[in-house]
Amino acid sequence: MKILKKNMLFALLFCLSLSSCSQTLVERNLEFFRETRAYELAKPIAEGDLKRIEQIVKDDSTLLSFTNPTSGSNVLELCLYVEQFESFKKLLELGSNPNFVNPITRYSILTDACKFYYKPEAYTVDLRYIQSLLEYGANPNYAVEEEFENEKGHHYLAKSPLREASTIDLNMVKLLIKYGADPYHKIKQDQSTPFSKAVARGKLDIIYFYIDTLKVDVYQPMKVRSKDSLFIQDYINKYMSYIEGTEQDKKKQELIDKLKRMGVDFDNYDYKLK
């Protein structure tokens, strides 16, 4: 009984912690708009007040394209951060740009939508944002081809929607590909593909989808560096290093056995990542 009460207490504290973090996140993202002319629109967006949103946008549609100077986000992107899907859908209906690119991060809103959400619970995959953007014409192949530092010295990685999705969820990957995302695209920086991201995260269901359904070339480099190239053996050896005998380790070995049957040599390979 004591253990049960303790577990219930931990669960309650965890929920309260998530609720507090969520509220803090909402307040912080609203704060980016506080001293701007879009603040009166940002508030009903965070509250999900669709009638008020529609009224404000009809009075001044230029608010849809306004970006705040601190984070570079616009009001459509704000919906992602405060997790208000109905507000998001309403803004798209009213004419928000589904191909908005944040001028500071250079990421498209579709790329930013490929993430975990906290509604209704922590680490929820919510495909509605992505689905809506794609239906309104978002480009699934927009990519930041090379990492960069902005004028404030903030570092941003090379990204695309499919690269992000390949670290998260198979259905997200399938949805993007359905709307034309290129699973074989190699980014300029290191010639890596979304497949490499899936392997680096050990996302086995996505890895098998790339191999069995999309027929990716498992013999090609996963990344090209200035001094050498990294192959799938390097990635599995480095990023899928599990305790021997665990379920994860067994599944990793099943993948290796499959790749060996396909002709990938794990026994006579000079590993570059230790």
N, C-alpha and C positions, 0 to 999 in steps of 0.2 A: 504493500500500500504506500509506504514511504517513497519507494522508487517511482511508482505511478504518479504520485503528487509532484515529485521532483521533475519528472519528464514533462508533466503538464505545465509546470512553472517555466521550464526552459522554453517550451513551445510558445507560451504566452509572451515571454520576454522577447523571443525571436520575432514574433508577429508585431509587437510594439516597436521593435527596432526597425523593422522594414517600413512600418507606417511612418515613423519619424523620419527615416531617410527619404521616403517618397515625398513627404511634405516639404522637407528641406530642399529637395531637387526642384520641386514646383516653384518654391519661393525664389530660389537662386536664378532660375531661368526667366521668371517674370521680372526679376530685378534688372536683367539686361535691357529691358524695354522701358523701365520706369521713367526715365527722363526723355523719352522720345514721343513723337506724335502717334506712335502705334500702340501706346500703352493702354488706351481705352479699348482697343480691340483685343489686346493680349489677355486682359482680365476675363472677359466672357469666354475666351477660348479655353482658359484654364478651368473655368467653371462648367464648361459644356453648355453654355447658354446660346442655343442655336438661333433663336429669334433675334437676340441682341447682335450676334455676329452678322447676320444677314442685313440687319438695319444699318449697322455701321459701314459695312462694305458697300452697300448700295449708295450710301451718302458719299463715300470716298474710296473708290476701287484701287487707288494708287497705294493704299496701305498693304495690299496683297504682295507688292513687290518691294516694300520697304525692308531694309536689313539693318539690324542694330549694329552700332559701331564696335561693340565689345566682343561679341562672339561671332558676328557675321550671319547669324541665323535670321530667317524671316518668320512670319507668323505661321506658315505651314510647317516649317521645321520645329517651331515651338510646340506644336501638337505632339510631335514624337517624344519630346523631352518631358512633357507633362502627361503624356499617355492619355490623350483625349481623342479617341478615334472618330467619334461623331463630329467633333469640331473639324478634324482633318478632312473627313468626307465632305462636310459642308463647304469648306474653303475650296476644295477642288471643284465642286459644283458651281461655285461663284467665280471661278476663273483663275485660281492659283496655278502657278507654273509647275507641272509635274517633273520638269527637268531643271529645277532650281539648283544652282551650284553655289555653295557657300564661298564668298570671296576670300575668306581668311584661310579655311581649311582646304579649299578646292574640291571638296567632296560633294557629289551629287546627293540630293535628298533621298534617292533610291538606295545609294550606298549606306547612308545613315540609317535608313529604315531596316536594313539587314542587321538586326541586333536582338538581344533578349529584352523582354519587357517585364514589368513587375505587377501587371494587372492581368488576370485576377490573382496571380501568385508570383513569387520570385522566379526569375529565369524562365519565363513563359515565352514560347515562340508564337508570335502573332503575325500571321501572314496577311492580315487584312490591309495593313498599310502598303505593303509591297504590291498586293493584288490591285488595289485602287490606283496606285501610281502607274502601274503597267497598263491598266485599262484606259487611263487617260493619256497614254502615249509616252511614258517615261522610257528613256533609252537604257536598255539593260547592259549595253556594252561601254557606257561611259567609264573611263578609268583615269586615275592619276598614275601616270606611267613611271614616275620616279619620285623617290622621297625628297623632301625639301625642308628648308627652314624659312619661315616667314620673316617679315621685317622685325617682329618682336622676339625673334630667336626661338620660337616654338617649332618643334620638329614634327613633321607629318610623314607617315609611311605611304608607300605606293598602295593604292586600293582600287577595288572595283566591287560592284554588288556581288558578283559570283565568287570572288575571292573571299569576301566576308561570309557569304552564305555557306561556303565549303568548310568553314570552321564551326558551323552552328547546327544546321538541320538539313536532312535530305529532302524533305518536301519543299523547303525554301529553294534549294538547288534546282529541283525539278520545275518549280514554278518559273524561275528566271529563264531556264533553258526553253521552256514552253513558249515564252515570249521573245525568244531569239538570242539569249545570251550565248556567247561563243565559249564553250568549255575548253577549247584548245588555244585560246589567245595567250600569247606570251608577253608579259609586260616588258617594256624597254629596258628597265633597270638591270634585271638579272636573268631575263628570258625564262622566268618561272611561270607556271600555269596555276589555275585554281586547284588542280589536283595536288600540287605540292603542299598547299595549305591544309588540305584534308589529311594528308599523310603526317604532316608536322603536328597536327592536333590528335592524331590517332582516331579519326572518325571513320570507323570500319565500314559502316553502312554506306557512307558517301564514297569511300575508297573503292568498295566493290561495285558501286554504281558506275563510277568512272571507268573501271576496268572492264566489267562485263557488259554494260549497256552502251557506254560511250566509246569503248574500245580505245582508250588512251594508250599511247605508246610508252610502255613501262621501261623501255631501253634508252629513251632520250634523257638528257640531263634534267634534273629537277630544278637546278639553279646553276647559273654560270657566274663564276667569280673571276677576278682578275688573274689569279694564278692557276685555277683549275675549275673543273665542273663537279657538281655533286649529283649523285644518282640515287635511285630509290633505296639502294642498300644503305647509303649513308643516313638517309632520313629515318628509316626504320630503326637502324642501330642507335641513332642519337635520340630521337624523339619518342620512340616506343619502347623505352627501356623500363620494363616492369619486373617486379619481384618474381623470381623463378617459381613456377608451380601455381601462381595465381590464375584466376579466370582470364584476366587481361593478357597474361603471358601466353596462355594456351591459345587464345584467339590470334595473338600476334604470330605465333608459330604456324597456325593454320594459314595465315596470309603468306608467310614466307614459303611454306610448302607449295601453295598455289603458284606463287611467282617462280619458284624453282621449276615447276612443271612447265611453265611458260618459257623457260630458258634463261631466267635471271640467275646469275651466279653469285651466291652468297658465301661459298666456301673458298674460292680463290680470288678474293676481291680485296684490294688495298684500300681500307676504310680511311676516309679523310676527316670524318667527324668522330671524335672520341667522347 
